[in-house]
Amino acid sequence: MIRVLFTILVFIPFSSNAPAPDKNAYHQLTLKGIEYGYNMQIEKAAEVFDQLIKLDPQNPLSYVLQSVNHFYMLQWRASEAVENKFKKLTSKAIQLSKRNLSKKEKRLDALFYLGTIHIYLAAYHGRQSNWLRAFWYGKDGIDFLKKIVAIDPNYYDAYLGLGLYHYYADVLPQFIKRVTAILGIEGDRERGLEQLQLAAEHGKYSQAEAMLILGNIYLYTEKQPEKALQYSEKLANLYPANSGFLSFLGENYQRKGDHSLAIESFKSGLAQEAVQRYPIFKISLFYNLGNTYFEMNEFEEATSFYQQTLAVNASMGKIQKGVLALANYKIGLCYDMVGRHEDAVKKYQQVKKSQNDRAYKLARERLNKPMTLVARDLILGTNFTKTKSSEEGIETFEQALKKCKLNSEDYPESKIPELRYHLAKTKFEKKGIQSAISDFKEIMALKNVEEKWIKPWSHFYLGQCFEETGEFQSALDEYAVAYKLDDSELRFQIDRRREELQKKPEPNRGFESYDVK
């Protein structure tokens, strides 16, 4: 999750506060350049920002905008020349902004420019895995933004960076949270969300950025796809030529189970002119299409898009190693799902530890334990639930359970807990609460459960079942047991449920005793 804090900036377009107040031409050019940026026309944006520098070479805003522009050039189509230009521009922006700190009428804007540049430098160093340097730049950026809102609480664009850091400093794993605390970046999830919302609603130039960040947070971290959708749809409607926004919208639809709309969004992203200039977006869109068809149990179609992902990746000057590993693993999985095990093995063997640790571990598991029929049923059933075909998912799990009780090589009884878990979870999501409770309790009674995650996550979902039935203390009891597992994702979700229970009108006695960190 640490990379989220820095890589989330990759698809954020341009942000600036009030341009030169005395030059209407400067203001109009600023807006024009930013508009080019939002529409992924960064070469045209660069031309406009160069014009701004010529119009007013002492105004730091133009250097801020151009440095941000080069940050995206660096992410989308890297080169040493672009990287060197980015460093020079940030240095010039910092120099000019510091000069204006002593000028009362320019102090707030100067602080904002300094905050913005330092946050982008944090993102730059974060992507280089220079974490300590990234944190220091981030801390300095936040300090500049804090000074702004202390003077003027209505300087809403400052809340974008403040909200981003306050939120992620709270939800990152415990070790990273301790580091951020040492560096003076205090975490506050709710405050962060509130600040991002202020920027999204009232910011002059940061509204799109704030909406994108909020959309990402609600989709991937808060697990609230309905909330995320309002942001992703608005961004895609405002900037239909932005393949990044269309990709994000597609991922939102996919998470909601609207796979046909997801495919439409991804293909729309591929149809935009920008992807021809920046093939890194093709990689993302092809890979997302592969994942979408995989979840639809259309494995031949999924394989085709994963292969296109690899083809584009190979055509780029710099290979994206993580993409290479994940796509090869997923192709292997598709081959296994259609009975082409020998071809699957070849793909799993191509996944290297140096490319992506997670993909490597998954591939090694498949090599060490070839896919059985029950493993195939687990994937099919899970995919059915992801595509809103809950009844088919339940039937797949139940049929597999019956076969596992007979304990054969392809359907060993050791898979009963995992099947029971997915069956219960599907029933819970389908609002079959009492039946889900019964299944989760059966899991608790099982002995010798091989997968260590099954019982803690079952306690978590059982707690949610009890919330649905109004048995709040029983829910807290289940969350307390689940929290014992050292799983940052599970603990984050439990913390969110506990916070929601605190908001209930009836007092939740005993809550504090379970707030174990």
C-alpha positions in Angstrom: 0.0 0.0 0.0 3.0 2.3 0.5 3.3 2.8 -3.3 -0.3 4.1 -3.5 0.7 7.4 -1.8 3.0 8.2 -4.6 1.8 6.3 -7.7 -1.7 7.6 -7.3 -0.4 10.9 -8.8 0.4 9.3 -12.1 -3.1 10.0 -13.5 -3.7 13.3 -11.7 -3.6 16.2 -14.3 -2.6 19.7 -13.5 -3.2 21.8 -10.4 -2.5 25.4 -9.7 -4.0 28.3 -7.8 -4.7 31.8 -8.9 -2.6 32.8 -12.0 -1.1 36.3 -12.4 -3.8 38.6 -11.2 -2.9 41.5 -13.5 -2.7 39.8 -16.8 -5.9 38.4 -18.4 -3.9 36.9 -21.2 -1.7 35.1 -18.7 -4.9 33.8 -17.0 -6.4 32.6 -20.3 -3.2 30.9 -21.4 -3.0 29.2 -18.0 -6.5 27.7 -18.4 -5.7 26.7 -21.9 -2.6 24.8 -20.9 -4.3 23.1 -18.0 -7.1 22.0 -20.4 -4.6 20.5 -22.7 -3.1 18.6 -19.7 -6.5 17.2 -18.7 -7.0 16.0 -22.3 -3.6 14.3 -22.3 -2.1 16.6 -24.8 1.0 17.4 -22.8 3.2 18.5 -25.8 0.6 21.2 -26.5 0.5 22.0 -22.8 4.3 22.4 -22.8 4.1 24.9 -25.6 1.5 27.0 -23.7 3.5 26.9 -20.5 6.6 28.0 -22.4 4.6 31.0 -23.6 3.7 31.8 -20.0 7.4 31.8 -19.0 8.1 34.2 -21.8 5.2 36.4 -20.8 6.3 36.6 -17.2 9.7 34.9 -16.5 9.6 35.9 -12.8 6.2 34.3 -12.1 6.8 30.8 -10.4 3.4 29.5 -11.6 4.6 28.9 -15.1 7.5 26.9 -13.9 5.3 24.9 -11.5 2.9 24.1 -14.4 5.7 23.1 -16.7 7.4 21.0 -14.1 4.2 19.1 -13.4 3.8 18.7 -17.1 7.3 17.1 -17.3 6.4 14.9 -14.4 3.7 13.3 -16.5 6.0 13.2 -19.6 8.4 11.2 -17.4 5.7 8.7 -16.3 4.2 8.2 -19.7 7.3 8.3 -21.9 10.5 8.4 -19.9 13.7 9.9 -21.2 16.9 11.3 -19.5 16.3 14.7 -21.2 12.7 14.9 -19.7 14.0 13.9 -16.3 16.7 16.5 -16.3 14.3 19.2 -17.5 11.9 18.2 -14.7 14.6 18.7 -12.1 15.7 22.1 -13.5 12.1 23.3 -13.6 11.3 22.3 -10.0 14.5 24.0 -8.9 13.5 27.2 -10.7 10.0 27.1 -9.4 11.3 26.7 -5.8 13.7 29.6 -6.2 11.1 32.0 -7.6 8.5 31.0 -5.1 10.8 31.5 -2.1 11.5 35.1 -3.4 7.8 35.8 -3.1 7.4 34.6 0.5 8.4 38.1 1.8 5.8 39.8 -0.4 2.5 39.9 1.5 0.2 39.9 -1.6 2.1 36.9 -3.1 2.9 34.9 0.0 -0.1 32.5 -0.1 0.4 31.6 -3.7 4.1 31.2 -3.1 3.4 28.8 -0.3 1.0 26.8 -2.5 3.5 26.6 -5.3 6.2 25.4 -2.9 3.8 22.8 -1.4 2.8 21.6 -4.8 6.4 21.2 -6.1 7.5 19.4 -2.9 4.6 16.9 -3.2 5.5 16.2 -6.8 9.1 15.7 -5.8 7.9 13.3 -3.2 6.0 11.4 -5.9 9.1 11.4 -8.1 11.4 10.0 -5.4 8.7 7.6 -4.3 8.6 6.1 -7.7 12.4 5.7 -7.6 11.9 3.9 -4.3 13.9 6.6 -2.5 11.4 6.5 0.4 13.2 8.6 3.0 13.8 11.4 0.5 10.2 11.0 -0.6 8.9 11.4 2.9 11.0 14.4 3.6 9.8 16.2 0.5 6.3 15.2 1.4 6.7 16.5 4.9 8.0 19.9 3.6 5.1 20.0 1.1 2.6 19.5 3.8 4.2 22.1 6.1 3.8 24.7 3.3 0.2 23.8 2.8 -0.5 23.9 6.6 0.8 27.4 6.7 -1.6 28.5 3.9 -4.8 27.2 5.6 -3.6 28.6 9.0 -3.7 32.1 7.3 -6.6 31.5 5.0 -8.9 28.5 5.7 -10.7 29.2 2.4 -7.7 28.5 0.2 -9.4 25.3 -0.9 -6.8 24.0 -3.4 -4.4 23.5 -0.4 -6.7 20.8 1.0 -5.9 18.5 -1.9 -2.4 17.7 -0.7 -3.3 18.0 2.9 -6.2 15.5 2.5 -4.1 13.1 0.5 -1.4 12.9 3.2 -3.7 12.9 6.2 -5.7 10.0 4.7 -2.8 7.8 3.6 -0.7 8.5 6.7 -3.6 6.9 8.7 -4.4 3.9 6.6 -0.9 2.8 5.7 0.5 -0.3 7.6 1.6 0.3 11.2 5.4 0.4 10.4 4.9 3.1 7.8 2.5 5.0 10.1 5.3 5.1 12.7 7.7 6.5 10.1 5.2 9.2 9.1 4.6 10.1 12.7 8.4 10.5 13.3 8.5 12.9 10.3 5.5 14.9 11.6 2.9 13.7 9.1 0.0 12.9 11.3 -2.6 10.5 10.1 -6.3 11.2 10.3 -8.5 9.3 7.8 -11.8 11.2 8.3 -10.1 14.5 8.3 -8.3 13.6 5.1 -11.6 12.6 3.4 -13.2 15.9 4.5 -10.3 17.9 3.2 -10.3 16.1 -0.2 -14.1 16.7 -0.3 -13.5 20.5 0.3 -11.0 20.5 -2.7 -13.4 18.6 -4.9 -16.3 20.9 -4.1 -14.7 24.3 -3.8 -11.2 24.2 -5.3 -10.5 26.5 -8.2 -8.2 24.2 -10.1 -7.9 21.1 -8.0 -11.5 19.7 -8.3 -10.6 17.0 -10.9 -7.6 15.9 -8.9 -9.6 15.7 -5.7 -12.4 13.7 -7.4 -9.9 11.3 -8.9 -8.2 10.7 -5.5 -11.6 10.3 -3.7 -12.7 7.9 -6.4 -9.6 5.8 -6.0 -9.9 5.8 -2.2 -13.6 4.8 -2.2 -13.0 2.1 -4.8 -9.9 0.4 -3.7 -9.5 1.3 0.0 -12.9 2.1 1.5 -14.6 -0.6 -0.7 -17.5 1.7 -1.5 -17.9 1.4 -5.3 -21.1 3.4 -5.4 -19.4 6.4 -4.0 -16.5 5.9 -6.2 -18.7 5.8 -9.3 -20.0 9.3 -8.9 -16.5 10.6 -9.2 -15.3 8.3 -12.0 -18.4 9.0 -14.1 -18.1 12.8 -13.7 -14.4 12.8 -14.7 -15.0 10.6 -17.8 -17.9 12.9 -18.8 -15.8 16.1 -18.3 -12.8 14.7 -20.1 -13.9 12.0 -22.6 -10.5 12.0 -24.4 -8.6 11.1 -21.2 -7.8 7.4 -21.4 -6.7 7.4 -17.8 -10.1 8.6 -16.6 -11.8 6.0 -18.9 -9.7 3.3 -17.5 -10.6 4.3 -14.0 -14.3 4.3 -14.9 -14.0 0.9 -16.4 -12.3 -0.5 -13.2 -15.2 1.1 -11.2 -17.8 -0.7 -13.3 -15.8 -4.0 -13.1 -15.7 -3.8 -9.3 -19.5 -3.2 -9.2 -20.1 -6.2 -11.4 -21.1 -4.2 -14.5 -18.7 -6.0 -16.8 -20.3 -5.0 -20.1 -20.0 -1.3 -19.1 -16.4 -1.9 -18.0 -15.5 -3.4 -21.4 -17.2 -0.4 -23.1 -15.1 2.1 -21.0 -11.8 0.2 -21.6 -12.4 0.0 -25.3 -13.3 3.7 -25.4 -10.0 4.4 -23.7 -8.2 2.5 -26.4 -9.9 4.5 -29.1 -8.5 7.8 -27.9 -5.7 9.3 -29.8 -3.5 9.7 -26.7 -2.9 6.0 -26.3 -1.0 6.0 -29.6 1.4 8.5 -28.2 1.6 7.0 -24.8 1.5 3.2 -25.1 1.7 2.8 -21.3 -2.1 3.4 -21.3 -2.6 0.6 -23.8 -0.9 -1.7 -21.4 -3.2 -0.8 -18.6 -6.4 -0.9 -20.8 -5.5 -4.3 -22.4 -4.7 -5.8 -19.0 -7.9 -4.5 -17.5 -9.8 -6.0 -20.5 -8.1 -9.3 -19.8 -9.1 -9.2 -16.2 -12.7 -8.3 -17.1 -13.1 -11.2 -19.5 -11.4 -13.5 -17.0 -14.0 -12.7 -14.4 -16.7 -13.4 -17.0 -15.2 -16.9 -17.4 -14.4 -16.1 -21.0 -10.8 -17.4 -20.9 -10.0 -17.4 -24.6 -10.9 -13.7 -24.9 -9.0 -12.9 -21.7 -5.9 -14.6 -23.0 -6.1 -12.5 -26.2 -6.0 -9.3 -24.2 -3.2 -10.5 -21.9 -1.2 -11.3 -25.0 -1.8 -7.9 -26.4 -0.6 -6.5 -23.1 2.6 -8.4 -23.5 3.0 -7.3 -27.1 2.7 -3.6 -26.3 5.0 -4.0 -23.3 7.6 -5.6 -25.5 7.4 -2.7 -28.0 8.2 -0.1 -25.4 11.8 1.0 -24.8 11.6 0.2 -21.1 9.8 -3.1 -20.2 7.3 -2.9 -17.4 8.5 -5.9 -15.4 5.5 -6.1 -13.1 3.2 -6.2 -16.1 5.3 -8.9 -17.8 5.0 -11.1 -14.7 1.3 -10.6 -14.1 0.3 -11.0 -17.7 2.3 -14.3 -18.1 0.8 -15.6 -14.8 -2.8 -14.7 -15.9 -2.3 -16.3 -19.3 -1.1 -19.5 -17.5 -4.2 -19.4 -15.4 -6.4 -19.1 -18.5 -4.7 -22.0 -20.1 -5.3 -24.1 -16.9 -8.9 -23.1 -16.9 -9.4 -24.5 -20.4 -7.4 -27.7 -19.9 -4.1 -26.6 -21.5 -1.9 -27.5 -18.5 1.4 -28.0 -20.4 1.0 -24.5 -22.0 0.1 -23.1 -18.5 3.3 -24.5 -17.0 5.4 -22.8 -19.7 3.8 -19.5 -18.8 4.2 -20.0 -15.1 7.9 -20.7 -15.6 8.4 -17.3 -17.4 7.4 -15.5 -14.2 10.5 -14.3 -12.4 10.8 -13.2 -8.8 12.7 -10.1 -9.9 9.7 -9.0 -12.0 6.9 -9.1 -9.4 7.1 -11.0 -6.1 3.3 -11.6 -5.8 3.0 -13.0 -9.4 6.1 -15.1 -8.8 4.6 -16.7 -5.6 1.3 -17.4 -7.3 3.1 -19.0 -10.3 5.2 -21.1 -8.0 2.1 -22.3 -6.2 0.6 -23.4 -9.6 3.8 -25.2 -10.5 4.1 -26.9 -7.1 0.4 -27.7 -6.9 -1.1 -28.2 -10.4 -4.7 -27.0 -10.7 -7.3 -29.5 -9.6 -10.9 -29.6 -10.5 -11.9 -28.1 -7.2 -9.4 -25.2 -7.7 -11.0 -24.6 -11.1 -14.5 -24.6 -9.5 -13.4 -22.1 -6.9 -12.3 -19.7 -9.7 -15.5 -20.3 -11.7 -17.7 -19.8 -8.6 -15.9 -16.6 -7.5 -16.1 -15.2 -11.0 -19.8 -15.9 -11.1 -20.3 -13.8 -7.9 -18.2 -11.0 -9.3 -20.4 -10.8 -12.4 -23.7 -10.7 -10.3 -24.4 -14.4 -11.1 -24.7 -15.3 -7.5 -27.0 -18.2 -8.0 -24.6 -19.9 -10.4 -21.8 -19.1 -7.9 -23.7 -20.7 -5.0 -24.5 -23.8 -7.1 -20.9 -24.2 -8.2 -19.7 -24.0 -4.6 -22.4 -26.4 -3.3 -21.7 -29.0 -6.0 -18.0 -28.8 -5.3 -18.6 -29.2 -1.6 -20.6 -32.4 -2.1 -17.7 -33.8 -4.1 -15.1 -32.8 -1.5 -17.0 -34.7 1.2 -16.2 -37.8 -0.8 -12.5 -36.9 -0.6 -10.9 -37.6 -4.0 -7.7 -36.4 -5.6 -9.4 -33.7 -7.6 -11.8 -32.9 -4.8 -9.9 -33.3 -1.5 -11.8 -32.7 1.8 -9.0 -30.2 2.7 -10.8 -27.7 0.4 -14.1 -27.8 2.3 -13.2 -24.7 4.5 -12.4 -22.6 1.5 -15.5 -23.6 -0.4 -17.7 -23.1 2.7 -16.1 -19.6 3.1 -16.9 -18.5 -0.5 -20.4 -20.0 -0.2 -21.1 -18.1 3.0 -19.6 -14.9 1.7 -21.7 -15.1 -1.5 -24.8 -15.6 0.6 -24.0 -12.6 2.8 -23.5 -10.4 -0.3 -26.8 -11.7 -1.6 -28.4 -10.8 1.7 -29.1 -14.4 2.7 -28.0 -13.4 6.2 -29.3 -16.3 8.3 -27.9 -18.9 5.9 -24.6 -17.1 5.7 -24.4 -17.1 9.6 -25.0 -20.9 9.6 -22.2 -21.5 7.1 -19.7 -19.2 8.8 -20.4 -21.0 12.1 -19.7 -24.3 10.4 -16.3 -22.9 9.4 -15.6 -22.0 13.1 -16.3 -25.6 14.1 -13.9 -27.1 11.6 -10.5 -28.3 12.7 -7.2 -28.4 10.9 -8.0 -25.6 8.5 -4.9 -25.3 6.3 -5.4 -21.8 5.1 -4.7 -19.5 8.0 -6.8 -16.6 6.6 -10.1 -18.4 6.4 -11.2 -18.3 10.0 -10.3 -14.7 10.7 -12.0 -13.4 7.5 -15.0 -15.6 8.4 -15.2 -14.0 11.8 -15.1 -10.6 10.0 -18.0 -11.5 7.7 -19.9 -13.1 10.6 -19.5 -9.8 12.4 -21.1 -8.0 9.4 -23.9 -10.5 9.5 -24.6 -9.7 13.1 -24.6 -6.0 12.2 -27.4 -6.8 9.7 -29.4 -8.5 12.4 -28.8 -5.7 14.9 -26.6 -7.8 17.2 -23.9 -5.2 17.6 -22.1 -6.6 20.6 -21.9 -10.0 18.9 -20.4 -8.2 15.8 -17.8 -6.6 18.0 -16.9 -9.9 19.5 -16.3 -11.4 16.0 -14.2 -8.4 15.0 -12.0 -8.8 18.1 -11.2 -12.3 17.2 -10.6 -11.5 13.5 -8.3 -8.6 14.5 -5.7 -11.0 15.9 -4.6 -12.0 12.4 -1.6 -9.9 11.3 -3.3 -8.7 8.1 -3.3 -5.0 7.5 -6.2 -5.2 4.9 -8.4 -7.1 7.4 -7.6 -4.8 10.3 -8.3 -1.8 8.1 -11.7 -3.1 7.2 -12.4 -4.0 10.9 -11.5 -0.5 12.0 -14.0 0.9 9.5 -16.7 -1.3 10.8 -16.0 -0.3 14.4 -16.1 3.3 13.4 -19.5 2.8 11.8 -20.8 1.0 14.9 -19.7 4.0 17.0 -22.1 6.1 15.0 -25.1 3.9 15.8 -27.7 5.7 18.0 -27.6 3.0 20.6 -24.4 2.9 22.8 -22.1 0.0 21.9 -21.0 -1.1 25.4 -17.6 -2.8 25.5 -16.4 -1.2 22.3 -13.2 0.3 23.7 -12.1 -3.1 25.1 -11.9 -4.4 21.6 -10.0 -1.5 20.1 -6.7 -3.5 20.0 -4.1 -2.1 17.7 
